Amino acid sequence: MKKIVDILNSYNITLLRLEEVSMTLLGSRKKIRLFCGLTQKKYYICIFFVGQKSRFLRKNANELLELQEKLEKLKNRRYKKRVLLISSPLCSKAKSFLSSEGWKIYEVEA
């Protein structure tokens, strides 16, 4: 958790609250870490941390959107900010798709 907070602070994202959500609650077995938080401006934020070795493709981007929708139904709230922290290579189509959907993408070290 401290690693995630340090990464977010390096990108000037400070949170009042941060909690980790288990992927089993969303009915997924993906190796993605998911965090929900509250920013200082009282916006809800969801943070996906992907640390896979293979390239992150467009189909993975669609899966992220599905997981976000499931999270919104589970927590019963809308997330104004969505962040993807990724340590694997990122496909240009996936990056442009997520950017057009309003996601912030930050490449981090593993």
C-alpha positions, 0 to 999 in steps of 0.5 A: 500500500505504501508503494502505491501511495508513494507513486501517487504522490509523485504524480501529485495525487493526494488522497484522504482515504485509500482502500484496496478492493479484492478482485474476487468481489468483482468476480474476476481472477485477474492479477490486477490490484484495485484501489478506491479512494477519495481525493482532497476535492472530494472526488472518488477515484479508482486506481488500477495497478497492472504489473504483468509481464506481457503487453497490455492490449486493447482487449485488456482495456475493455476488461478494465472498463468492465471491471470499473462498471462492476466496481461502480455497482458494487460500491454504488458510486460513480468514479470521476477520476480513473487512473491506470498504473502500469509497469508492462509495455502498453499497446498504442491502441489501448492507450489512446482508447483509455485516454479517450475514455477519460483515464489517466495512464502512468507508467511506473517501474515494477 
